Amino acid sequence: MGYKFRQPELLRLALTHPSMSHESGGAESNQRLEFLGDAVLQLCLTRELYDRFPDADEGSLTKGRARLVNQNSLAERAMFLNLGEHLIMSRGEEANGGRLRPSILADAFEAVIGAVYLDSGQDCACATLIKQFRSQLENLDHLPKVENPKGALQEFLQAESVEAPRYEVVSASGPDHDREFECAVWHGARELARGTGKSKKAAEVAAAAIALDLLREKKV
């Protein structure tokens, strides 16, 4: 990553999978760092897109961020860094292919970013993060607009099934005047994507935009 930890124990914690808490009698895992790292990712990449595309509206910025921050892209970053090789996990999880599982790799990448944030602060964490996404950012020369992601997603899925996508609120956080919603979009028994926004509608739109991108790339 081009970063040297002042507190190596933070890196070790970031690489400790939750399965170790069962094997080692309640050992701390990387879940809290993952939660923190997710917020750092959202903030740093949102600011980078905001600066790079001064004329883009909220919807376009949300779509651009969704292209960068999703399970597949984060897992790819983790594989590039060989994080799977260094994960600390139970024997059972390893035997089940945990070192190569995209969800585990994406969580580990978020946790490492959270660890960098605690080790050196926001500016350093953002600089480290932007370095990791440099090629993706350079290839993102424009932010295409999707006027109605939910409608476009439903139309896309109609080629596969008459069943419409459905949306579920996964979580809501923050004070009443500044809520943050996370929403998942499902098609049948398959979760396609998740998105966040300041309202349930915005979170649904973000989830639909991410799902569209992933479906078109055949990653879900």
C-alpha positions in Angstrom: 0.0 0.0 0.0 3.0 2.3 0.4 2.1 2.9 4.0 4.0 1.9 7.2 2.0 1.4 10.4 3.3 3.2 13.5 1.0 0.8 15.5 1.4 -2.6 13.8 -1.2 -4.1 16.2 -3.9 -2.1 14.2 -2.9 -3.9 11.0 -3.0 -7.2 12.8 -6.5 -6.4 14.1 -7.6 -5.3 10.6 -6.6 -8.7 9.2 -8.3 -10.7 12.0 -11.5 -12.4 10.7 -14.5 -12.8 13.0 -14.1 -16.6 12.9 -11.2 -16.2 15.2 -13.4 -15.0 18.0 -15.1 -18.5 18.1 -11.8 -20.4 17.8 -9.9 -18.2 20.4 -12.5 -17.6 23.0 -13.8 -14.2 22.1 -10.7 -12.6 20.5 -11.3 -9.2 19.0 -11.9 -9.1 15.2 -11.8 -6.6 12.4 -15.6 -5.8 12.4 -15.3 -2.5 14.1 -12.4 -1.4 11.9 -14.5 -2.5 8.9 -17.3 -0.2 10.0 -14.9 2.7 10.4 -13.1 2.0 7.1 -16.4 2.0 5.2 -17.2 5.5 6.4 -13.6 6.7 5.5 -14.0 5.2 2.0 -17.3 6.9 1.5 -16.0 10.3 2.7 -12.6 10.3 0.9 -13.9 9.0 -2.5 -17.0 11.3 -2.4 -14.7 14.3 -1.8 -12.4 13.2 -4.6 -15.3 12.9 -7.1 -16.8 16.2 -5.8 -13.5 17.9 -6.7 -12.9 16.1 -10.0 -16.4 16.7 -11.4 -17.5 20.2 -10.2 -20.6 20.2 -12.6 -21.9 16.7 -11.6 -25.2 16.5 -9.8 -25.9 14.3 -6.7 -27.2 11.4 -8.7 -24.1 11.3 -11.0 -21.8 11.6 -8.0 -23.6 8.8 -6.3 -23.3 6.6 -9.4 -19.6 7.4 -9.8 -19.0 6.5 -6.1 -20.9 3.3 -6.5 -18.6 2.2 -9.3 -15.7 2.6 -7.0 -17.1 1.4 -3.7 -18.8 -2.0 -4.0 -17.9 -5.4 -2.9 -16.4 -6.5 -6.2 -14.1 -3.4 -6.5 -13.0 -3.6 -2.9 -12.3 -7.4 -3.2 -10.2 -6.6 -6.3 -8.1 -4.1 -4.3 -7.7 -6.6 -1.5 -6.5 -9.3 -4.0 -4.1 -6.8 -5.6 -2.6 -6.3 -2.1 -2.6 -10.1 -1.4 -4.6 -9.4 1.8 -6.2 -12.9 1.6 -2.8 -14.5 2.1 -2.3 -12.6 5.4 -5.8 -12.9 6.9 -5.9 -14.4 10.4 -8.9 -16.8 10.4 -10.1 -20.1 11.8 -9.1 -23.4 10.2 -12.7 -24.0 9.3 -13.1 -20.7 7.5 -9.9 -21.2 5.6 -10.9 -24.7 4.6 -14.2 -23.2 3.2 -12.2 -20.9 0.9 -12.4 -17.9 3.1 -9.1 -16.4 1.9 -10.6 -16.0 -1.6 -14.2 -15.1 -0.7 -15.0 -11.6 -2.1 -17.1 -10.5 0.9 -14.3 -11.4 3.3 -11.7 -9.6 1.2 -13.8 -6.5 0.8 -14.3 -6.4 4.5 -10.6 -6.8 5.1 -9.8 -3.9 2.8 -12.2 -1.6 4.6 -10.8 -2.7 7.9 -7.2 -1.9 6.8 -8.3 1.6 5.7 -10.0 2.1 9.1 -6.7 1.0 10.7 -4.7 3.6 8.6 -7.2 6.2 9.7 -6.7 5.4 13.4 -2.9 5.2 12.9 -2.4 8.5 11.1 -5.6 10.4 10.7 -8.0 11.3 7.9 -5.6 13.1 5.5 -3.2 10.2 5.4 -6.0 7.6 5.1 -7.5 9.5 2.2 -4.1 9.9 0.5 -3.4 6.1 0.9 -6.9 5.3 -0.4 -6.7 7.6 -3.5 -3.4 6.0 -4.4 -5.1 2.6 -4.4 -7.9 3.9 -6.7 -5.7 6.0 -8.9 -6.1 4.0 -12.1 -9.9 3.7 -11.6 -10.2 7.4 -11.0 -8.1 8.2 -14.1 -10.3 6.0 -16.2 -13.4 7.7 -14.8 -13.3 10.6 -17.2 -17.0 11.4 -16.9 -20.0 10.5 -14.8 -22.8 9.2 -17.0 -26.3 10.2 -15.8 -29.0 7.7 -15.1 -32.2 9.7 -14.7 -34.2 6.8 -13.3 -32.0 3.9 -12.1 -34.9 2.0 -10.5 -36.9 2.1 -13.7 -33.8 1.1 -15.7 -33.1 -1.8 -13.4 -36.6 -3.1 -13.6 -36.5 -2.9 -17.4 -33.1 -4.7 -17.4 -34.5 -7.5 -15.2 -37.6 -8.0 -17.3 -35.5 -9.8 -19.8 -34.9 -12.4 -17.2 -38.1 -12.5 -15.2 -41.5 -10.8 -14.8 -40.7 -10.4 -11.1 -39.9 -6.9 -10.1 -37.0 -6.0 -7.9 -37.8 -5.2 -4.3 -36.0 -2.9 -1.9 -35.4 -3.3 1.8 -33.9 -0.9 4.3 -31.0 -2.6 5.9 -30.0 0.1 8.4 -30.6 3.7 9.4 -28.1 5.8 11.4 -27.4 9.3 12.5 -29.5 12.0 14.2 -33.0 12.8 13.0 -31.8 15.9 11.1 -29.0 14.0 9.3 -30.1 10.4 8.7 -28.1 7.9 6.6 -30.0 5.0 5.2 -28.6 1.8 3.7 -30.9 -0.1 1.3 -30.6 -3.5 -0.4 -32.2 -4.4 -3.7 -33.3 -8.0 -4.3 -34.5 -9.9 -7.3 -36.1 -13.2 -6.2 -33.8 -14.8 -3.6 -30.7 -12.9 -4.9 -29.4 -9.7 -3.3 -28.1 -7.6 -6.2 -26.5 -4.6 -4.4 -26.7 -2.1 -1.6 -26.7 1.7 -1.6 -26.7 4.5 0.9 -28.4 7.9 0.9 -29.9 10.6 3.1 -33.4 9.3 2.5 -34.9 5.9 1.8 -35.6 6.9 -1.8 -32.0 8.1 -2.3 -30.6 4.8 -0.9 -32.9 2.8 -3.2 -31.8 4.8 -6.2 -28.1 4.3 -5.2 -28.7 0.5 -4.8 -30.4 0.3 -8.2 -27.6 2.2 -9.9 -25.0 -0.1 -8.4 -27.0 -3.2 -9.3 -27.3 -1.9 -12.9 -23.5 -1.5 -13.1 -22.8 -5.0 -11.7 -25.4 -6.7 -13.8 -24.0 -5.1 -17.0 -20.6 -6.3 -16.0 -22.1 -9.7 -15.1 -20.7 -9.6 -11.6 -23.9 -10.5 -9.8 
